[in-house]
Amino acid sequence: MNIPQDLRYTESHEWIRKEADGSITVGITDHAQEALGDIVFLELPSVGKTFNAGDACAVVESVKAASDIYAPLSGEVIANNDAAVSAPESVNSDAYGSWLFKMKPADISKVDALLTADAYAKTIGA
Amino acid sequence: MADTNSYSSDLKTTPLNELHEQLGAKMVPFAGYSMPVQYPKGVKTEHLHTRSSAGLFDVSHMGQVIVEGPNAASELEQLIPLDLEALAVGSQSYGLFTNDQGGIIDDLIIARWQQNTFFIVINAACKYKDIEHLRAHISESTITELTDRALLALQGPKAANVMQSICPQALQLKFMEFGEFTVQGESMFISRSGYTGEDGFEISVPAQLARSFAEHILSFDEVEPIGLGARDSLRLESGLCLYGQDMNDQTNVIEASLAWSIHKNRRANGSKAGNFLGADAIFAAQESGVSKKRVGLSVESKTPVRSGTLLVDANSQEIGEVTSGGFSPSLEKPIAMGYVSSDFAKVGTEIFALVRNKLIPVTIAKTPFVTQNYYRG
């Protein structure tokens, strides 16, 4: 199972990358894409929308089911990935390259409280 | 996303359970059985493989029942609105167990194996109630559930090529024909049918032979194992309904748009009209019309429209509900079926599905969504 060391994770299977400019990039893990199966549709949050940590803010639909994606931190959406929307299967083939959205968190220091790669590996029994 | 790995240990297994696990299947609980929802290639690839080549499905969870006796045809006709007396030996038909309100207890395939012997395949989740229902209404014929047989479906345009090597005599069957054949010295019941819309066969195999037989079929390059996920998308593309989801014991046969499954001789104006459970309620519904109808739904958006989604008109008034919906790998777009108020049931009518508070345009569509490729000789 591919769980890059330089990312943070949530128990709900989002990955989070801290960017140099104080924003975060969010996607779903390799484990998540594999569990979902063939992804056919993404609904991503609009730029400018704000969410609290844990809010459902995006939807990933596979041939099997729709799954909510949760905001890992409180903050404002500053970008979403149009390329992934037009090619949802890219999330299956490259879960860590095909990001979903970027946020400007209200408190960037909270990233460090998210799961490390090792802690996430434990939660999925990897 | 939420975790979906809940598992119950008191599930039943089919004779192919170990093979599924060896093939890397993702197993899920379905109708009390642990069943493969997909193999490593995934639902979409499995679906497209079945449409272009051949797929092997384990449907051993389904019930296999023999009803036998000199009056079996007429006894069964009280429960199933088919003309079983006229059904030729070696033929089979799709049919329904109706209840006395005109609702549907289950849908089924019934084959006339011999003059006085019928072979019925019923849904896994319904088999106990179906057998109870048969026992409650049938007094003269014997009813035997075959619990020592597996059921495999070999489906797709190359299914016949594979059958040529396994049991060439079975190629004499045309769509909806049935026969008993000897393969590897064992008795197999083979019918030319399935639930994918493709040419193919359903094969009832003695349980102890199931694994080696399945492995033999899978050894052909044309064949891949296919899970329940693709079985569901294949049947939806073919416009076939799923009992418990698209209709149930509360659904009048006319509402379910299954009037075609009532043999013409058993219809209100037929030569042996009525005399089955719920005939009055079904004929009355046909005469006076029904308030809702099952229809196909073409989704005019990339957003999948799932079971349980509300359907609304242009004024956002609720007019129905989706009962099956998902992504069609063949058409590369979402498709669905569901019930709408009869005023909106005409093909071409434009309505909306309410998905996460957004209005998704949907058009009432003809089914099947994908052309059926049955072998009619």
Interface residues (C-beta under 8 A of the other chain):
Chain A: S12 H13 I28 A32 A35 L36 G37 D38 V40 F41 E43 V59 V60 E61 S62 V63 K64 A65 A66 S67 D68 I69
Chain B: M1 A2 T4 N5 V37 Q38 G42 V43 K44 T45 H47 G229 S233 K302 T303 P304 R306 G326 F327 P329 P334 R356
